[in-house]
Every structure is written in structure tokens, then in C-alpha cells.
């Protein structure tokens, strides 16, 4: 098969989070089975095509709409990001699909990355669930509210999902939520667990951290409330009171999601100082995926205390490296970590339970060893990326059959290659209308407009200001437009010429 993986995130340039990690593992799993795989993803700074060990990776920048969607950005920043990213991914996909058609496209539901393939029905479509925006709204994750902006993102995701030929989820827990949200049967969502390179994430190999007489507990993930890091830090003093021969290694990027939009890392360190446990904890910035196995091997226990996670890769990676995992029942982790078989499961936010499980494993080496052995076995048997890729190929075959059986049922009836320009025309018109409305009705917005204009183009700003003042002054003296002095007319002509040239250049881009 010729397969396109359409994903905003792809490592190392645009993240090593769950979506990026999944996409890369799936790409290599499909390639190992002999399929022709190409990836379309976002670029960090420069658009280009490169190869990741033989897999073409097309990196694109967010789509540059003529209007810049500046008014949409003011009113709906999340929607703007969705639209600029989805349009850019689609534009590159349409170019590649025109040259050599794909048999199927596989894309996440998150931020409606598959919106254009869903609306145009250009090719069979598989949409993979991660965590839809409707889940963030209902659970208030990441402080997401039920604003029009967030609801619009959720609505566009639903449009894409309902148009897909196959929906697949990494956990039953997430599938049940999405089925209820879309009002479909949960049996219409295929469960395929996340893939992993179990030959790389393995117990044998180098260790990144130096040997220690202390038992080492590792946490890997962003420092944010959803990952449960604050509950782990709250449990540390309770553990240390009873077992001092322990150290904690916390790996992950800081976020500004603490109270008042402040640093979570600073908040955690302050809490540890107050409990006099700062010396027991080492913080390390995010580690590249290729280096993570060395850190898991350096630890004795891995903990994933998430409030909600559909299927955290940190649990799979630690299990594959032969480490017992403490996870929570918040989401799909419990489907990966089998309680008392390959790890331990506690309720989310239960600090006492986290401390109790840590103490139990710290003080019982035989139980640590048993769970570690079972964890490795489960990872190899259930999560190896070749096996998951084979299951995914079956889904692609189903998607192709469903696509053929249902016809195009397209919401967009023109040639798919025209969709980018039609979307740009519509969204630019919407943005200009919003901008004009806000400029007419809001003095604050008008001031903001001119302030940003001054910062971006000081000379053009000065020219326009001089032209406006000069024109009004002469009109007060009774001059018509035709009677304006020659310097005023030359200034007006220069400004008009500059703006025409900029518009031409913008259209060329």
C-alpha cells in the first residue's frame, strides 16, 4: 500500500509527545512490512522535505492566509491554529496525492488535522483518536473552557471523525467517550494499542544516570496538572518519612499552568523546599526519544500518576525496558498496565495510594522483579510496532472497502486540488469582515491595530499618518481630492504602489 501519515507532530523537530512518538513508530512498523509510507507534518522554522531512515518526511509551515487571520486570531486563537495547520498539511498532501495517489491517509483527530481529507473524500481516511477537544472541554483539562473558540475546534473535529472510513482508538476508555460524544456505537471504533520498538526499549543496554546506592523512581512527562506531577511531589515526603534510601528523577518540560499562569517547576520546587525533600529530587529537561531507554534502565520504578491519559507512552516505554509501573485508572493506562500483573493501578489524585504503592515496591525487591519481568513480557507480546502495524494494515483494508461501498459522500464536490484556494477565499473573507466590524465598534481594537502597524511598519505608518493629517487639513481649507497639493498626491501614490506590491508578493507566496 501507499500510505500517507498526516500529523502536525513528528520528531525531533515538532515534538516527541504521544502523537509524534506514535506516528514515527507506526511509520517504521509499516515500512518494515514493505509498505510505501510518507509523512506530512509541520516544520519548526523551514519548510523542506527530508528522509528519516528512508521514509520521506515533508515538513510544512502553517498556511499563510492573505489576511493572516489576525481577526480570527483575536477572537478564536485555537481555531486559527487549527485552520493554518490543517490547511498547510492538506495543501502538501494534495500536491503529493496529485503526483502519486495514496491508497489511504491516516491522521489524528486532534485539532481536526484530517478535516480536508474528510470533507473532500479524496482518499480512504483512517482517523486515530488521541484526546478530542470535547474531552478537554468536558473535563476542563489544561484549563480549557466551553468558549465558542473551543467549541468550534470540537465541532470541526467531530465533522472529520464522522466522515472517516474507520475510527480507531488506543483504549476502550477513550473509545467509549468518543462514541457517546458522536452518538455512535462503541463497536464502530476499532481498538488498536499503541506501538513501540521493543528492540530499542529493552532492559539490556547503557544507563544514562550513574549507579546509586539508592533506589531510583522515574517520572517522564510534561510538568502539568493533567500528568499528575503535583500529586507525586505531594507523596514524596510521605515516602521519605518511612524510606530514606530513595531518589526521584523527574524528566519533562516546565509549563506555565500553575496558579495564575506561573511556572509549575517553580511551584514544585517550592513545595519540596517546604517539606525539606528537595535533596531527594532531580529535575531534568525533556529528553529526546532516542535517549529515553537509557534513563528508564537507570531507574528501579517508573510512575505515571496522570489525572487523565488515553494511553501514555511513558508507561509502555518503562514496561518495555523491564520496569514496574505505577499508573492510574484515569483513562486508558489501566488497559496497558495490568494491576498486580505488570504494575500497580491507583485512583487519580490519590496521594496516599501513590505513597503506599511506592513504599510497597521500594521495600519488596521480589515484587519489583516479578512485576518487571511481566511488564517486559506484556510489552513484547502486545505493543511491538510490527504487530501493531499489521493490525493497522487490516484497518486500512477496511477503510478502503468502506470507502468503495459508501461512495464519495463528499461534502465538497469540486476537484480536491481546489479545496485549498476555496478555503483561503472563505476564511480571508471571514477574517476581513470580523476585522472591519471590530475596527468600527471598538476603540481599543482600533488603537491595537495602529500600534501593531507602527511596530511592524514604522515608515509606512508614518507615511499613512502624514497623508491622513495632510488630507484632512487641506479639506478643512476647502480643497477637494483633485485640488490636493502635489506632495500629498505623490505620497498617496507611493503608499498605494507599496501596498499593491505587497499584495502581489503575498499572492505569489
Number of C-alpha atoms within 10 A of each C-alpha: 14 14 21 23 22 27 23 29 24 25 17 15 14 15 16 20 19 17 22 21 20 18 25 22 21 24 22 21 24 23 18 14 13 11 15 17 22 24 27 26 29 26 19 14 10 10 14 12 13 12 11 13 8 11 16 15 20 21 26 22 18 20 19 16 21 16 18 16 25 18 23 23 15 13 14 18 16 15 22 21 18 20 25 18 24 25 25 23 27 25 22 17 26 21 12 16 18 12 9 10 16 20 18 21 24 25 23 27 28 22 24 27 27 31 25 24 27 26 20 21 22 21 21 25 28 29 26 24 23 20 21 22 25 22 16 17 18 11 13 13 15 12 11 15 15 15 10 12 18 19 16 17 23 23 16 21 23 21 17 22 26 15 22 25 24 24 24 23 23 23 25 21 19 24 26 16 16 24 15 11 13 13 10 13 12 17 11 12 22 18 19 19 22 25 25 27 19 21 13 17 26 22 23 13 12 12 17 15 13 6 11 12 8 13 18 21 21 23 25 26 23 20 24 21 21 19 21 23 26 22 20 24 21 18 19 23 19 18 20 16 9 9 14 12 14 19 21 23 20 23 20 18 17 18 16 14 16 17 9 7 9 12 16 22 21 14 14 19 16 13 16 19 12 10 14 11 17 17 10 17 19 12 15 13 13 16 15 13 15 11 14 22 23 20 19 30 23 24 26 23 26 27 27 26 31 27 21 21 23 23 26 22 23 22 25 26 27 33 33 31 29 31 32 32 33 25 31 28 21 21 19 22 27 21 16 25 26 18 18 14 15 26 29 22 23 20 15 21 20 16 20 16 16 29 20 15 18 23 17 13 21 20 12 10 11 10 16 21 16 17 24 26 20 20 28 24 16 21 27 19 10 16 23 21 25 21 17 20 24 16 14 21 16 11 19 23 16 16 23 19 13 16 20 13 9 9 9 16 13 14 12 16 12 11 9 20 17 13 21 16 13 12 15 20 14 10 20 20 15 15 20 17 14 17 21 12 12 16 17 10 10 11 11 10 16 15 12 13 14 12 14 12 14 14 10 11 12 13 12 16 18 12 16 15 12 15 19 13 12 15 19 13 12 16 14 9 8 10 14 11 12 7 11 14 13 9 11 17 16 12 15 18 12 14 17 12 12 13 13 12 12 12 13 11 10 13 11 7 9
